[in-house]
Amino acid sequence: MEDTAVEEAEVSGAAEFAPALVAAHPQGHSVAVAVGAELRVFDLKTGSAVSLSDDAGGSSHSDAIRAICFSATGALFASAGDDKLVKVWKTDSWRCIRTTTSEKRVSSVAISKDEHYVTFADKFGVVWLVPLGEDGGEQVSTIEKPMSILGHYCSIITSMKFSPDGRFIATADRDSKIRVTLFPKNPLKGAHEIQSFCLGHTHFVSCIAFTHISGGQSFLLSGGGDSTVRLWDYINGCLLDTFQVRDKMGELLEPNETDDSNLAIADICPSSDGLLVAVAIQGFNGAVLLTCDLIGKKLSFLKLITMEKSYIPTSLASSSSNELLWTVMGASNMPNQAASQLLTRLRIIPHFEKDLLSSSDNSPAVLEDSEVPHGEKLLLALQGSLDTAKQEEVLASVLAALKVSMHKMLVKKHYSEERREQRKRGRNDKKIKS
Protein backbone atom coordinates (compact mmCIF):
# COMPACT_ATOMS: atom_id res chain seq x y z
CA MET A 1 0.00 0.00 0.00
CA GLU A 2 1.30 3.43 -0.87
CA ASP A 3 2.35 5.66 2.01
CA THR A 4 0.32 8.57 0.70
CA ALA A 5 -2.86 6.53 0.47
CA VAL A 6 -2.51 5.32 4.03
CA GLU A 7 -1.71 8.75 5.39
CA GLU A 8 -4.73 10.25 3.65
CA ALA A 9 -6.90 7.56 5.18
CA GLU A 10 -5.49 8.30 8.60
CA VAL A 11 -6.16 12.02 8.58
CA SER A 12 -9.59 11.75 7.00
CA GLY A 13 -11.23 11.35 10.42
CA ALA A 14 -12.91 8.02 9.78
CA ALA A 15 -9.83 6.20 11.04
CA GLU A 16 -10.91 7.22 14.56
CA PHE A 17 -14.41 5.86 14.00
CA ALA A 18 -15.68 4.03 17.11
CA PRO A 19 -18.49 1.52 16.46
CA ALA A 20 -21.40 1.11 18.85
CA LEU A 21 -21.18 -2.04 20.98
CA VAL A 22 -23.77 -4.30 22.59
CA ALA A 23 -23.42 -6.90 25.37
CA ALA A 24 -26.08 -9.15 26.91
CA HIS A 25 -26.14 -10.54 30.43
CA PRO A 26 -25.54 -14.34 30.26
CA GLN A 27 -28.84 -15.02 32.04
CA GLY A 28 -30.73 -12.32 30.18
CA HIS A 29 -31.06 -9.97 33.17
CA SER A 30 -29.88 -6.87 31.31
CA VAL A 31 -28.43 -5.52 28.10
CA ALA A 32 -25.79 -2.81 27.68
CA VAL A 33 -24.99 -0.54 24.73
CA ALA A 34 -21.89 1.63 24.45
CA VAL A 35 -21.59 4.48 21.95
CA GLY A 36 -18.90 7.10 22.26
CA ALA A 37 -18.28 7.73 25.96
CA GLU A 38 -21.87 6.79 26.86
CA LEU A 39 -22.70 3.49 28.57
CA ARG A 40 -26.43 2.72 28.47
CA VAL A 41 -27.89 -0.19 30.43
CA PHE A 42 -31.43 -1.54 30.56
CA ASP A 43 -32.64 -3.93 33.28
CA LEU A 44 -34.80 -6.54 31.57
CA LYS A 45 -36.11 -7.88 34.90
CA THR A 46 -37.53 -4.59 36.16
CA GLY A 47 -38.16 -3.12 32.71
CA SER A 48 -36.34 0.12 33.43
CA ALA A 49 -33.21 2.01 32.45
CA VAL A 50 -30.30 1.69 34.87
CA SER A 51 -28.68 4.66 36.59
CA LEU A 52 -24.95 4.00 36.86
CA SER A 53 -23.09 5.01 40.02
CA ASP A 54 -19.35 5.27 40.60
CA ASP A 55 -18.19 4.38 44.13
CA ALA A 56 -14.57 4.05 43.01
CA GLY A 57 -14.05 7.79 43.05
CA GLY A 58 -12.92 7.91 39.44
CA SER A 59 -14.28 9.86 36.52
CA SER A 60 -16.80 8.58 34.00
CA HIS A 61 -15.64 7.63 30.55
CA SER A 62 -14.61 10.75 28.67
CA ASP A 63 -13.76 9.23 25.29
CA ALA A 64 -14.97 6.43 23.05
CA ILE A 65 -15.61 3.10 24.76
CA ARG A 66 -13.91 0.41 22.66
CA ALA A 67 -14.68 -2.75 24.64
CA ILE A 68 -17.41 -4.03 26.96
CA CYS A 69 -18.14 -7.46 28.43
CA PHE A 70 -20.04 -9.34 31.13
CA SER A 71 -18.34 -11.96 33.28
CA ALA A 72 -19.30 -15.62 32.91
CA THR A 73 -21.98 -15.44 35.63
CA GLY A 74 -23.02 -11.89 34.79
CA ALA A 75 -22.11 -10.60 38.25
CA LEU A 76 -19.49 -8.22 36.84
CA PHE A 77 -19.28 -5.96 33.80
CA ALA A 78 -16.24 -4.19 32.37
CA SER A 79 -15.87 -1.20 30.05
CA ALA A 80 -12.73 0.39 28.60
CA GLY A 81 -11.61 2.60 25.77
CA ASP A 82 -9.78 5.59 24.37
CA ASP A 83 -9.74 7.54 27.66
CA LYS A 84 -7.34 4.86 29.02
CA LEU A 85 -9.80 3.94 31.79
CA VAL A 86 -10.86 0.39 32.62
CA LYS A 87 -13.96 0.30 34.82
CA VAL A 88 -15.47 -2.73 36.56
CA TRP A 89 -19.14 -2.67 37.58
CA LYS A 90 -21.22 -4.85 39.92
CA THR A 91 -24.35 -5.68 37.95
CA ASP A 92 -26.65 -6.19 40.95
CA SER A 93 -26.38 -2.48 41.73
CA TRP A 94 -24.62 -1.16 38.61
CA ARG A 95 -22.04 0.71 40.64
CA CYS A 96 -18.42 1.00 39.54
CA ILE A 97 -16.22 -0.81 42.06
CA ARG A 98 -12.84 -0.48 40.35
CA THR A 99 -11.25 2.08 38.06
CA THR A 100 -7.83 1.38 36.58
CA THR A 101 -5.80 3.68 34.36
CA SER A 102 -3.91 2.30 31.38
CA GLU A 103 -0.78 3.88 29.97
CA LYS A 104 -2.22 3.63 26.46
CA ARG A 105 -5.64 3.44 24.87
CA VAL A 106 -7.47 0.17 25.47
CA SER A 107 -8.63 -2.05 22.61
CA SER A 108 -10.09 -5.09 24.39
CA VAL A 109 -11.21 -6.24 27.84
CA ALA A 110 -12.17 -9.55 29.48
CA ILE A 111 -13.01 -10.93 32.94
CA SER A 112 -11.64 -14.29 34.12
CA LYS A 113 -14.11 -17.13 34.61
CA ASP A 114 -13.63 -17.11 38.39
CA GLU A 115 -14.18 -13.32 38.37
CA HIS A 116 -10.93 -12.75 40.31
CA TYR A 117 -9.21 -10.79 37.52
CA VAL A 118 -9.93 -8.31 34.76
CA THR A 119 -7.59 -8.25 31.77
CA PHE A 120 -7.28 -5.56 29.15
CA ALA A 121 -5.15 -5.02 26.04
CA ASP A 122 -3.68 -1.70 24.99
CA LYS A 123 -2.89 -0.27 21.56
CA PHE A 124 0.74 -1.45 21.83
CA GLY A 125 -0.37 -5.08 22.03
CA VAL A 126 0.27 -5.72 25.72
CA VAL A 127 -2.24 -7.58 27.90
CA TRP A 128 -2.51 -6.25 31.45
CA LEU A 129 -4.13 -7.80 34.50
CA VAL A 130 -5.76 -6.29 37.58
CA PRO A 131 -6.76 -8.52 40.54
CA LEU A 132 -10.32 -8.13 41.76
CA GLY A 133 -10.00 -10.43 44.75
CA GLU A 134 -11.93 -13.55 45.62
CA ASP A 135 -14.95 -11.45 46.50
CA GLY A 136 -15.18 -10.28 42.89
CA GLY A 137 -13.80 -6.85 43.74
CA GLU A 138 -16.36 -6.02 46.43
CA GLN A 139 -13.80 -3.93 48.28
CA VAL A 140 -13.79 -0.57 46.54
CA SER A 141 -10.45 0.69 45.26
CA THR A 142 -9.80 3.79 43.19
CA ILE A 143 -6.64 2.85 41.33
CA GLU A 144 -5.05 -0.57 41.04
CA LYS A 145 -1.73 -0.71 39.20
CA PRO A 146 -2.03 -3.26 36.37
CA MET A 147 0.53 -6.00 35.73
CA SER A 148 1.60 -7.01 32.20
CA ILE A 149 1.16 -10.74 31.61
CA LEU A 150 1.63 -11.28 27.86
CA GLY A 151 1.85 -9.38 24.62
CA HIS A 152 1.54 -9.25 20.84
CA TYR A 153 4.15 -6.53 20.82
CA CYS A 154 3.61 -3.70 18.32
CA SER A 155 0.38 -5.29 17.04
CA ILE A 156 -3.03 -4.07 18.19
CA ILE A 157 -5.01 -6.78 19.98
CA THR A 158 -8.49 -6.67 18.47
CA SER A 159 -10.29 -9.29 20.56
CA MET A 160 -9.69 -11.20 23.79
CA LYS A 161 -11.72 -14.01 25.34
CA PHE A 162 -11.42 -16.56 28.16
CA SER A 163 -12.24 -20.17 27.32
CA PRO A 164 -15.45 -21.62 28.83
CA ASP A 165 -13.45 -23.61 31.41
CA GLY A 166 -11.28 -20.60 32.28
CA ARG A 167 -8.03 -22.44 31.54
CA PHE A 168 -7.01 -20.39 28.50
CA ILE A 169 -7.07 -16.82 27.29
CA ALA A 170 -7.22 -16.25 23.52
CA THR A 171 -5.99 -13.02 21.94
CA ALA A 172 -6.25 -11.94 18.30
CA ASP A 173 -4.46 -9.11 16.52
CA ARG A 174 -4.44 -6.99 13.39
CA ASP A 175 -1.49 -8.99 11.99
CA SER A 176 -3.71 -12.05 11.42
CA LYS A 177 -2.50 -13.99 14.48
CA ILE A 178 -4.50 -15.72 17.22
CA ARG A 179 -2.58 -16.74 20.33
CA VAL A 180 -3.97 -19.17 22.91
CA THR A 181 -2.23 -18.87 26.28
CA LEU A 182 -2.56 -21.03 29.38
CA PHE A 183 -4.00 -18.82 32.10
CA PRO A 184 -1.96 -19.71 35.20
CA LYS A 185 -3.20 -20.17 38.73
CA ASN A 186 -1.09 -17.18 39.75
CA PRO A 187 -1.26 -14.84 36.73
CA LEU A 188 0.40 -12.00 38.65
CA LYS A 189 3.68 -13.71 37.76
CA GLY A 190 2.81 -13.57 34.07
CA ALA A 191 1.19 -15.90 31.55
CA HIS A 192 4.22 -17.32 29.78
CA GLU A 193 3.02 -20.73 28.57
CA ILE A 194 1.64 -20.56 25.04
CA GLN A 195 -0.74 -23.41 24.26
CA SER A 196 -0.99 -22.76 20.52
CA PHE A 197 -1.11 -20.28 17.67
CA CYS A 198 -4.11 -20.41 15.35
CA LEU A 199 -2.65 -19.22 12.04
CA GLY A 200 -4.54 -19.07 8.77
CA HIS A 201 -6.19 -15.68 8.40
CA THR A 202 -4.61 -13.62 5.64
CA HIS A 203 -5.72 -10.25 6.99
CA PHE A 204 -6.49 -8.75 10.40
CA VAL A 205 -8.53 -10.82 12.85
CA SER A 206 -11.44 -8.64 13.99
CA CYS A 207 -13.27 -10.95 16.43
CA ILE A 208 -13.02 -14.28 18.23
CA ALA A 209 -15.51 -16.28 20.30
CA PHE A 210 -15.56 -19.64 22.04
CA THR A 211 -18.38 -22.09 21.40
CA HIS A 212 -19.25 -25.49 22.78
CA ILE A 213 -22.02 -28.02 23.18
CA SER A 214 -23.13 -28.45 26.78
CA GLY A 215 -20.81 -30.93 28.46
CA GLY A 216 -18.65 -31.26 25.35
CA GLN A 217 -15.37 -29.98 23.98
CA SER A 218 -15.09 -26.27 23.23
CA PHE A 219 -13.83 -24.71 20.00
CA LEU A 220 -12.75 -21.27 18.87
CA LEU A 221 -14.43 -19.19 16.15
CA SER A 222 -12.77 -16.24 14.43
CA GLY A 223 -13.61 -13.66 11.79
CA GLY A 224 -11.43 -11.20 9.95
CA GLY A 225 -10.61 -8.82 7.17
CA ASP A 226 -10.10 -11.69 4.74
CA SER A 227 -13.90 -12.20 4.69
CA THR A 228 -13.73 -15.59 6.37
CA VAL A 229 -15.18 -17.19 9.49
CA ARG A 230 -12.96 -19.98 10.79
CA LEU A 231 -13.45 -22.86 13.24
CA TRP A 232 -10.43 -23.95 15.29
CA ASP A 233 -9.29 -26.75 17.54
CA TYR A 234 -7.53 -24.19 19.71
CA ILE A 235 -5.87 -26.74 21.99
CA ASN A 236 -3.74 -27.97 19.08
CA GLY A 237 -3.89 -24.84 16.91
CA CYS A 238 -5.59 -26.73 14.06
CA LEU A 239 -7.89 -25.10 11.52
CA LEU A 240 -10.99 -27.30 11.20
CA ASP A 241 -13.11 -25.41 8.67
CA THR A 242 -13.39 -22.09 6.84
CA PHE A 243 -16.52 -20.34 5.61
CA GLN A 244 -15.82 -17.85 2.83
CA VAL A 245 -18.30 -15.00 3.09
CA ARG A 246 -17.46 -13.63 -0.35
CA ASP A 247 -18.84 -16.75 -2.04
CA LYS A 248 -22.29 -16.16 -0.53
CA MET A 249 -22.42 -12.37 -0.51
CA GLY A 250 -21.31 -12.10 -4.13
CA GLU A 251 -24.80 -13.20 -5.09
CA LEU A 252 -26.41 -10.32 -3.18
CA LEU A 253 -24.12 -7.31 -3.50
CA GLU A 254 -23.16 -5.21 -6.47
CA PRO A 255 -19.77 -6.03 -8.05
CA ASN A 256 -18.23 -2.83 -6.64
CA GLU A 257 -19.40 -3.79 -3.14
CA THR A 258 -17.66 -7.16 -2.93
CA ASP A 259 -14.13 -5.97 -2.15
CA ASP A 260 -12.46 -6.72 1.17
CA SER A 261 -13.37 -3.40 2.76
CA ASN A 262 -17.07 -4.22 2.45
CA LEU A 263 -16.87 -7.91 3.34
CA ALA A 264 -14.68 -7.79 6.44
CA ILE A 265 -16.25 -9.62 9.38
CA ALA A 266 -17.39 -7.03 11.94
CA ASP A 267 -18.51 -9.44 14.68
CA ILE A 268 -19.48 -13.05 15.36
CA CYS A 269 -21.80 -14.44 18.02
CA PRO A 270 -22.45 -18.15 18.68
CA SER A 271 -25.73 -19.31 20.16
CA SER A 272 -25.64 -20.72 23.68
CA ASP A 273 -26.33 -24.27 22.42
CA GLY A 274 -23.33 -24.09 20.08
CA LEU A 275 -25.35 -24.94 16.98
CA LEU A 276 -25.54 -21.52 15.32
CA VAL A 277 -23.20 -18.64 14.59
CA ALA A 278 -24.43 -15.15 13.68
CA VAL A 279 -22.07 -13.07 11.55
CA ALA A 280 -22.12 -9.30 11.00
CA ILE A 281 -20.42 -8.18 7.80
CA GLN A 282 -18.96 -4.74 7.19
CA GLY A 283 -21.07 -3.87 4.13
CA PHE A 284 -24.19 -6.03 4.58
CA ASN A 285 -27.52 -4.78 5.90
CA GLY A 286 -28.29 -7.72 8.14
CA ALA A 287 -26.62 -10.85 9.46
CA VAL A 288 -25.56 -14.23 8.14
CA LEU A 289 -26.51 -17.36 10.08
CA LEU A 290 -24.21 -20.36 9.93
CA THR A 291 -24.73 -23.81 11.36
CA CYS A 292 -21.87 -25.02 13.51
CA ASP A 293 -21.52 -28.80 13.57
CA LEU A 294 -19.04 -29.31 16.40
CA ILE A 295 -19.16 -33.09 16.02
CA GLY A 296 -18.51 -33.01 12.28
CA LYS A 297 -16.33 -29.89 12.77
CA LYS A 298 -18.03 -28.04 9.94
CA LEU A 299 -19.40 -24.54 9.28
CA SER A 300 -22.27 -24.30 6.80
CA PHE A 301 -24.48 -21.51 5.49
CA LEU A 302 -28.01 -21.55 6.90
CA LYS A 303 -29.87 -18.29 6.32
CA LEU A 304 -29.60 -14.60 5.63
CA ILE A 305 -31.37 -12.15 7.90
CA THR A 306 -31.89 -9.07 5.79
CA MET A 307 -32.81 -5.75 7.40
CA GLU A 308 -33.50 -2.30 6.01
CA LYS A 309 -30.87 -0.89 3.64
CA SER A 310 -29.83 1.76 6.16
CA TYR A 311 -29.00 -0.77 8.89
CA ILE A 312 -25.56 -2.42 9.08
CA PRO A 313 -24.88 -4.00 12.51
CA THR A 314 -21.65 -3.03 14.25
CA SER A 315 -21.95 -5.50 17.15
CA LEU A 316 -23.83 -8.69 18.15
CA ALA A 317 -24.71 -10.29 21.49
CA SER A 318 -26.92 -13.07 22.85
CA SER A 319 -27.81 -14.71 26.15
CA SER A 320 -28.83 -18.24 27.00
CA SER A 321 -32.11 -17.53 28.74
CA ASN A 322 -34.22 -15.55 26.29
CA GLU A 323 -32.90 -16.82 22.94
CA LEU A 324 -32.56 -13.31 21.54
CA LEU A 325 -29.82 -12.07 19.24
CA TRP A 326 -29.17 -8.39 19.92
CA THR A 327 -27.72 -6.28 17.11
CA VAL A 328 -26.77 -2.61 17.22
CA MET A 329 -25.75 0.00 14.69
CA GLY A 330 -24.11 3.28 15.57
CA ALA A 331 -20.82 5.13 15.79
CA SER A 332 -18.96 7.99 17.42
CA ASN A 333 -15.87 10.04 16.56
CA MET A 334 -17.43 10.86 13.21
CA PRO A 335 -16.36 14.12 11.51
CA ASN A 336 -18.47 17.07 12.73
CA GLN A 337 -20.49 14.83 15.05
CA ALA A 338 -21.98 16.52 18.12
CA ALA A 339 -22.53 14.74 21.43
CA SER A 340 -26.28 15.07 20.91
CA GLN A 341 -25.97 12.91 17.79
CA LEU A 342 -24.77 9.80 19.61
CA LEU A 343 -27.70 7.71 18.46
CA THR A 344 -27.83 3.98 17.97
CA ARG A 345 -30.37 1.70 16.40
CA LEU A 346 -31.31 -1.72 17.75
CA ARG A 347 -32.67 -4.73 15.92
CA ILE A 348 -33.48 -7.95 17.77
CA ILE A 349 -33.73 -11.40 16.20
CA PRO A 350 -35.83 -13.93 18.18
CA HIS A 351 -35.40 -17.71 18.51
CA PHE A 352 -31.62 -17.63 18.15
CA GLU A 353 -31.37 -21.32 19.00
CA LYS A 354 -31.85 -24.74 17.42
CA ASP A 355 -35.45 -23.85 16.45
CA LEU A 356 -34.07 -21.90 13.50
CA LEU A 357 -32.49 -25.07 12.14
CA SER A 358 -35.89 -26.67 11.56
CA SER A 359 -37.51 -23.54 10.18
CA SER A 360 -38.22 -23.52 6.43
CA ASP A 361 -38.65 -19.76 6.31
CA ASN A 362 -35.76 -18.16 4.44
CA SER A 363 -36.45 -14.74 5.98
CA PRO A 364 -36.26 -15.08 9.77
CA ALA A 365 -38.30 -12.47 11.60
CA VAL A 366 -36.75 -9.38 13.10
CA LEU A 367 -38.80 -7.96 15.96
CA GLU A 368 -40.68 -4.78 15.20
CA ASP A 369 -40.16 -1.91 17.64
CA SER A 370 -43.50 -2.66 19.24
CA GLU A 371 -42.48 -6.30 19.79
CA VAL A 372 -39.14 -5.79 21.56
CA PRO A 373 -39.05 -6.55 25.30
CA HIS A 374 -40.45 -3.54 27.20
CA GLY A 375 -41.06 -1.69 23.94
CA GLU A 376 -40.44 2.05 23.84
CA LYS A 377 -38.87 2.15 27.30
CA LEU A 378 -36.02 -0.08 26.19
CA LEU A 379 -35.58 1.64 22.84
CA LEU A 380 -35.49 5.10 24.39
CA ALA A 381 -32.90 3.99 26.95
CA LEU A 382 -30.58 2.21 24.52
CA GLN A 383 -31.06 4.03 21.23
CA GLY A 384 -31.01 7.53 22.66
CA SER A 385 -34.03 8.74 20.67
CA LEU A 386 -37.30 7.51 19.21
CA ASP A 387 -37.37 10.28 16.61
CA THR A 388 -37.17 8.22 13.42
CA ALA A 389 -36.48 11.24 11.21
CA LYS A 390 -33.59 12.33 13.42
CA GLN A 391 -32.22 8.81 13.50
CA GLU A 392 -32.28 8.52 9.71
CA GLU A 393 -30.38 11.77 9.31
CA VAL A 394 -27.65 10.92 11.82
CA LEU A 395 -27.29 7.25 10.94
CA ALA A 396 -27.04 8.01 7.23
CA SER A 397 -23.56 9.41 7.83
CA VAL A 398 -22.70 6.39 9.98
CA LEU A 399 -23.76 4.06 7.17
CA ALA A 400 -21.26 5.57 4.75
CA ALA A 401 -18.40 5.23 7.25
CA LEU A 402 -19.27 1.65 8.16
CA LYS A 403 -18.35 0.37 4.72
CA VAL A 404 -14.75 1.52 4.98
CA SER A 405 -14.10 2.10 8.66
CA MET A 406 -12.78 -1.25 9.78
CA HIS A 407 -9.97 -1.36 7.27
CA LYS A 408 -8.95 2.17 8.17
CA MET A 409 -8.84 1.20 11.83
CA LEU A 410 -7.16 -2.19 11.58
CA VAL A 411 -5.10 -2.45 8.41
CA LYS A 412 -1.44 -2.03 9.29
CA LYS A 413 -0.24 1.38 8.21
CA HIS A 414 3.07 2.16 6.51
CA TYR A 415 4.68 5.58 6.70
CA SER A 416 7.52 7.41 5.08
CA GLU A 417 10.49 8.21 7.29
CA GLU A 418 9.51 11.89 7.40
CA ARG A 419 5.92 11.08 8.38
CA ARG A 420 7.13 8.64 11.03
CA GLU A 421 9.22 11.33 12.70
CA GLN A 422 6.27 13.75 12.64
CA ARG A 423 4.09 11.18 14.37
CA LYS A 424 6.71 10.59 17.06
CA ARG A 425 6.86 14.28 17.87
CA GLY A 426 3.06 14.48 18.09
CA ARG A 427 2.50 11.47 20.34
CA ASN A 428 0.32 12.01 23.40
CA ASP A 429 0.63 8.56 24.98
CA LYS A 430 3.53 9.24 27.31
CA LYS A 431 3.69 6.99 30.35
CA ILE A 432 1.81 8.16 33.41
CA LYS A 433 4.14 8.86 36.30
CA SER A 434 3.56 6.51 39.21
KASUL-V463119 format. One record per backbone hydrogen bond with DSSP energy under -1.0 kcal/mol. NH is the residue of the N-H (numbers start at 0). CO is the residue of the C=O. Records with the same first field share a line. If there is no record, write none. Layout:
NH=CO / CO
//
This chain:
5=1
6=2
7=3
8=4
9=5
10=6
15=12
16=13
17=331
19=329
20=33
22=31
24=29
27=24
30=41
31=22
32=39
33=20
34=37
37=34
39=32
41=30
42=47
43=28
44=28
46=42
47=42
49=40
52=93
54=95
64=35
65=79
66=79
68=77
70=75
76=88
77=68
78=86
79=66
81=63
83=80
85=99
86=78
87=97
88=76
89=94
90=74
93=89
95=52
96=87
97=87
99=85
101=83
105=80
106=120
107=120
109=118
111=116
114=111
117=129
118=109
119=127
120=107
121=125
122=104
124=121
126=149
127=119
128=146
129=117
131=115
132=115
135=132
136=131
140=96
146=128
148=126
149=126
151=124
153=123
154=151
157=171
158=171
160=169
162=167
165=162
168=180
169=160
170=178
171=158
172=176
173=155
178=170
179=195
180=168
181=192
182=166
188=185
189=186
190=148
194=179
195=179
197=177
204=172
205=222
206=222
208=220
210=218
215=212
218=210
219=231
220=208
221=229
222=206
223=227
224=203
226=223
228=242
229=221
230=240
231=219
232=237
233=231
236=232
237=232
239=230
240=230
242=228
244=226
248=244
249=245
250=247
251=248
252=248
256=253
257=254
261=258
262=258
264=223
265=279
266=279
268=277
270=275
273=270
276=289
277=268
278=287
279=266
281=263
282=261
283=280
285=283
286=304
287=278
288=302
289=276
290=299
291=274
292=297
293=291
296=292
297=292
299=290
301=288
302=288
304=286
306=284
310=307
313=327
314=327
316=325
319=25
324=348
325=316
326=346
327=314
328=344
331=17
336=333
340=337
341=338
342=340
343=382
344=328
346=326
348=324
351=322
352=350
355=352
356=353
366=347
370=367
374=371
376=373
378=374
379=375
380=376
381=377
382=378
387=385
390=386
391=387
392=388
393=389
394=390
395=391
398=394
399=395
400=396
401=397
403=400
404=400
407=403
408=404
409=405
410=406
419=415
420=416
421=417
422=418
423=419
424=420
425=421
426=423
//
